[in-house]
């Protein structure tokens, strides 16, 4: 390990463990105090909460989703060169998992919704990133909360008299929260992104953050680094101004970097370092707001990543078989079967003969020259994962390959200009996301091994003193310290 990294990690660890060993058993004051600036200083300022606790384990829970977050960032940081001292300090002060099995498919919007509800996609309704709409060819994402079929954490928290806030969280446009800055269309046609954000967010919130930043361009969000900079500024503003009981934050430049350059690339490492600085700012804001000692931090994500170099285009095969037709510009005119991400849909789902015909078409290819490069995942296996009820089947590529709904070069297999992808079934550990929990109500040093993403929302609810009775998942009961018991020690 390079000496500077060793010193930074040792300093953070000692700052967390020595005060705990020497601290008195009584409660720690939660009054605001000034904190040293900088990421390493925040790591050194992290403290375990008091062992004297009220009825619920935590007064505040901040859920931070790092898009494309994988366990190697903290389990194997040295080998891959990750510099995340704030995340490491949170992990040292709390507990971490060897991985978290995400929803199927391992896409941002289905996974974030499972993370927020404790429910699999077949029940919560967000089965892909985009809405299937072959009639118009629209690629609109599931931005709006009206698409949710089950209550989310923020709905149930409000029902228990708690305040809630969301920052760039997927599927929250129109959500009922006390403070809201939703993830939305990043390139709207009829107005700037900043204008749309003002329209869809809590009144006055966007302008307050723009002023705090000293300005922000109308479309600066199209740079993922700037988009995260804005989201982190919203999060810290919300903490200082509103101190919500539940705050959900989504940071995403790590996803963009890994798509473009691949997992563990220098660009990915830089993106994770940037996000760690945002984690530091969020922790520092809780100190300044006087709520640090009663706050639990839950850091997780939506998926891991595969390395890729090539892409399968199943719509090319379907067009050759006469199962769809297009015009000279490859615009869809009619279809019997059609790809939507990794899913293959048919226009008559109850037509078993049609489903078998289409599935056999791809199974024959998978047994031939493409053997070992992809497989057909039938409906029964998808049902076990709670995935995409309207799909006839999935195409599951091997690592190195992905699926596109395009027609480039009229070829089934083409080169990709991307170097990372996700969206597959989440069975391979490379597609697992990470999980770190720390702070109020969180037991320290719990050996979590591999957990399920659907268990995270029930755990957050338990920290805040309520339950998710209709969740598919269950709380990580061994992680949450009982009220009045020792936590993070």
N, C-alpha and C positions, 0 to 999 in steps of 0.2 A: 504494500500500500504506500503511495507517495506520502512523504512526511507531512505536507501541509494538510492533506485530507485526514490523515491520522490525528493530527493535532485538533482539527476542527471537530471531528467526531468525539474524541476524548473529552474535549472541553464541554461539548453539549451533554455528554453522558454524565460527567462529574457534576455539572451544574444541576442536573436533574436528581441524581441519586444522593449526593452528600447532604443537600438541604433536607431531604426526606428523612435521612437517618438522624439528623440533628434537631429536626423541628419538634416543637411541643405538640401534644396531642390535641390541644384546643383548636377552635376554628380560626381560619385565616381571614383577615380583613379583605373585603371585596371592593374597597374604595379605589377610585381611579388614581393612577400614579403615572408619572412620566416613564417612558421606556427608552433604553438606548436604541438608536436607529440602526437599521441594517439587518440583513437576513440572519447572520450568525448571532447577533445580539438577541434577536427574538428567540432563536433556538435555546440560547442560554437562559432566557427569562421564563421559559416554560416551567410551570410548577404543578405538582399534584394538588387536587382539591382537598378541602378539609375532610376529616373523617366524621365530623359532626354534620349530618345532612337532614334536610326537611323531608316531607312525606314522599316526594319524588326524587329519584337519584340525581337528576340534573334540572336546573331551571331553564337552561338554554342548550339546544343542540344545533350545531352547524354541520350540515352535510355538504361536503365538497366533492363533486365528481370531476375527476381528471379524465378527459376523453382519451381512450386508448391506454389507460393506466394499467401496467402489468406488474406482477410481483417482483420481477427482476430489479426494479428501481430501488427496492430496499433489501431484498434477499440476496442479490448478487451485484450490488452497486459497484463494488471495486472492480470486478471483472469487466463490466460493461462501461465503466467510466462515468456513472451517474453522480452528480453533485447535488444532493438534496438534503442539506443539514436540518432544515425545519421538519421535513417529513421524518427523517431519522430520529430527531428528538421527540416528536410525537409518538413514534413507535416505541422508543426506549421508555417513555413515561407511561405507556399504555400497553396495548396488545396488537398483534398483527396476525393475519392469516397467511398460509402458504399460497393461497389463491382463492378466488370466488368464481363459482360456475355461474355464468351469465345466462340470459334468456336466449331462446332460439327463435329466429336467427340472431347471431351476435352483432346486431346493428344498434346504432345510437338511440333511436327513438323507442323501439321495443324495450331495450335494456333500461333506459332511464325511467320508463314507466313502471317496469317491474321493480326497480330500485325505490320508486316513490310509493308503490302500492303493496308490495309483497305478493303480487299476483302474476301469473304467467300470461303471455300475449294472447292466447286463445280466449282468456276471460277478460283481460283489460281492454282488448280491442285494437291496440296499436301493433299491428302484425308486421309492419315494415316501416322504413323511414317515410316512404311516399305512399300516397293514396292511389290505388289501382283505378285508372280511369282511361281505358282504351278508346272510348268514344271521342274524347277531346285531345288525347295525347298529353294531357297535363301531367307534370311531374311535381305537383304540389305536395309539400310535406305535411305531416300531421301536426301542424302548428297549434291548433286550437284545442282547448281543454274540453270542448263539447264532445270530442271523439272518445273521451274516457268513458268506459262502461262501469267502472267501479270507483269508489271514493279513494282519493289520494291522502297521503299523510296530512297535507295542509287542511283538507276538508275536515278530517276527524279531529285534528288538533284544535281547530276553531270551535268545533262542537264541544270541546272540553274547556272552553274559555281561554285558550292560549292564542297568542299573536303569531302570525306567520308572515314569511317573506320569501320571494323567489327571485333569483338573479340568473338570467339567461338559461333557465331550466327548460328542457324540451316539453312540448305539449302543455303549455301554460298560458297561451293567449286567451284572455277572457276568464282565467281562473279566479276563484274567490280567495284572495289573500289580502292581508292588511297592507302590504307593500309589494308591488309587482313590477319587475322588469323582465318580460318574457323573451325567450328565444323566438325569433320571428324570421320572416323572409329577409335574407341578407342582401338581396338585390331587387327590390320592388321596382316595378315598371313606371308607376305614375307619381312617385314621390321619392325623396331621398330616404335612405335608411334611418337617419336621425329623426326625420319627420314622422316616419312610421313608428319608431320607438317611442316618441313623445305621445303619439296617438294611443298606443296600446299599453303604456305603463302608467303607474300611479302619477296623477297630475303633479307637476313640479319636480319630480324625481330626476328626470333626464337633464333638465337645465341646471339643477343644483350640482350634478356630477360634472357636467361640462364646465361649469364655472370653477369647480374645485380643481379640475385638470388644467385650467388655463386655456380651454378651448379644445374642440374635437371636431374634425372635418365631417361634413354631411355623409360621406361614404367611406370614412377611414376604417370602418368595421371590416372592409373586404381584405384587409391585412390581418391574418389571424393573431399576430402579436398585439396589434392595436385593439382588436376585438376583446382579447383577454384583459388588456390593460384597462379598458372601459368597464368590463364586468367586475374586475377586482375593485375598481374605484367605487362602483355601485355598492358592492358588498360591504366595504369598509364604511361607506357613508351610512348605509342602513344600520349597521351595528352601532355606530356612534349616535345616530339620531333617533333610532327606534328600539334598539335592543330587543328584537323579536325572540320569542321562545323557540321558534323553529325557523331556521334559515337554510334554504337549498341553493347551492351555488354550482354552476357548471363552467368549467374552463376547458378550452378546446384546441389550442394551438398545437398540442402534442399529437392530436389526431392528424391534423394537416401535415405536420412534419413527417410522420411515419408513413402516411399515404404516398407522399412525394419521394421520400428518400429511404424508407424502410425502417423497421424496428432496430434499435441500438446503433443507428447511424449518428454521425456527429451532429447532424441537424436535429435529430430526435433528442439527443442529450442536451443540446442547448435549449430546446423547447421545455424539457422537464426542469431544467435549472430556472428558467423564467417563471414557470408555474410555482416552483418552490418559493421564489421571492414573493409571489402573490399570497401563498400560504402564510409566509412570515408577516405580511401586511395585515392579513385577516386576524391572525393571533394577536398582533400588536394592537389592533383596533379593539379587541375584547378587553385588553389590559386598560386601554385609555377610557373605555366605557364603564370600567369598574365591574365587569361581569365575568372575568376570566375564571375565577375560582369556582363559579357555578356553571361553567360551560363544558359540554362534551363535544369533541371534534370527531367526526366520522368521515374519513377520506376513502373514497372508493372510485369506481369507474364503470364503464359500460362494456368493455371488451378488451381483449389483447390484440395481437396482430400476427398475421402470416407474412412472410416474404413472398413476393410474386414477381413474375416476369412475363406471363402470358395470360390470355383471356379466352374463354370459350364463349361463343355467340350462338346459343340454342335457337334463336329466332331464324337464323340462316337455315338450319336443318328443318324447322317447321315450315318455312316458306318453300323449300325444295319439295317437301312432302305434300304441298297443297293445303296445309292446315292454316295458313294465313296468306294474305295478299297485300302488296304495297304498291304505291305508285313509283314513278321513276326516281323520286327523291327519298325513297324508303319510308314514306309516310304510310301508316297503317290504313288499309281500306276495309278489310274484313278479316275475321279470325275465328277459328275453332279451338286453337290452342295458342298460348302466348306466354312468354317469359316475363316475370316481374321480380327482378333480382334473381335469387337462386330458385325461386318458386316457379313452377310451371302450372298455369291455370288452363282450364278448358271451359268452353261456353256452356256446356251441359254437365255439371259436376255429377249428376245422378246417372249419366250415361256410362256404365261400366265398360262397355265395348270401346268407346272413344278413349277413355282413360287408359285402358290396356294397350290400345294401339299406339298412343303417344308415348307411354312409358316404355314399351318394347322397342320403339324406335331408338331411344337413347340407351337402353340396356344393351342392345346389339352393338352400338358404338363403343360402349364401355367394356364389352367383352372382346372387341377387336383391337385395332391399332392404338386406341386410347386406353387400353387396359392399365389400371393402376393410376390413371390421371384424374378420373372422376368416377362417381358412382351415383346410382339412382336411389333416393331415399323415399320409400313408399309411405303412404298415409299412416299406417299403423305406427311406424317409428316416429313420425312427426307428432302424432297424438301423445306419445310418451313424453315428449318435450313441451307439450302445450303450445305448439307452433302453428301459425297461419292456417286456420281451419278451412279456408277456401282454396288452398293449393291442392292440386291433384297429387303432386310429388315435388321433391326438391332435387336439384343437381348439386352434389357435394364434391367440389374439386379437391384434389390433394394440394398440400402446400406448394407454392410456386405458381398456382393457377387460380383464376377467378372467373366469374360469369358476368357477362354484359348483355343487355337487351338490344345491342346494336347490330348493324349489318356490314361493318367495315370490310372491304375487299371481297364481300360475298363469301367469306371463309368461316368455317366453324371455329378454328383456332388462329388467333392473331397475337402479335406482340403487344405488350402493355407498356405505356410510358410511366406507369406507377410502379413503386417498389414495395408497397405494403397494402394489405387488405384485411378485411374482417367481414362478418356476415354469415359465416359458416355455422354449422352446428357447434355448440360450445364444449364438445367432449375432449378436444385436445387441450392440454395445459397451456399451450401457446396462446390460446384464445381466452384463458381465464383473466379476470381483472384482479386488481389488488384490493386490499382492505386493511386499514389502520384505524384504530379507535383509541382515544386518549381523553383524559380530563375527568370532569365530574361524573361520578357513578360508574366509571369504567374500571374494572379490575385489571391490575397490572400483571403482565407476563403470562397471560392465559395461552396455552398451546392450542391454537384454533385449527391447525391443519388446513384443509380445504373446506370452505363453507359454501353455502348457496346464496346467490344474490337475493332470492326471494325472502331470505331470513333477515335482511338488513332493515327493511322498513318496520317489521315487528319489533326489532331491537331498538330502533330509534323511538318508537312509540313507548316501549317499556322504560326507556330512559326518562321520558317526559311524563310518565305516570298513567298512561292509558294503553289500551290494547287495540289490535286489528283483528277482530273476531272472524272476519271473512277472508283473511289472507290465505294464500296457498302455503306460505312459509310460517315459521315459528320463531320466537325470539331466541337469540343466543343467550340463554339464561345464565350460563356460566361466565359470561362476559360482564353482565350488568350486576354491579354490587348492590345488595339490598340496602334500602334506606337505613342509615345509621351504622352500616358496616364500613370497614376500611375499603377504600378504593384507590386504585393506581398507586399501590405501595408495594 
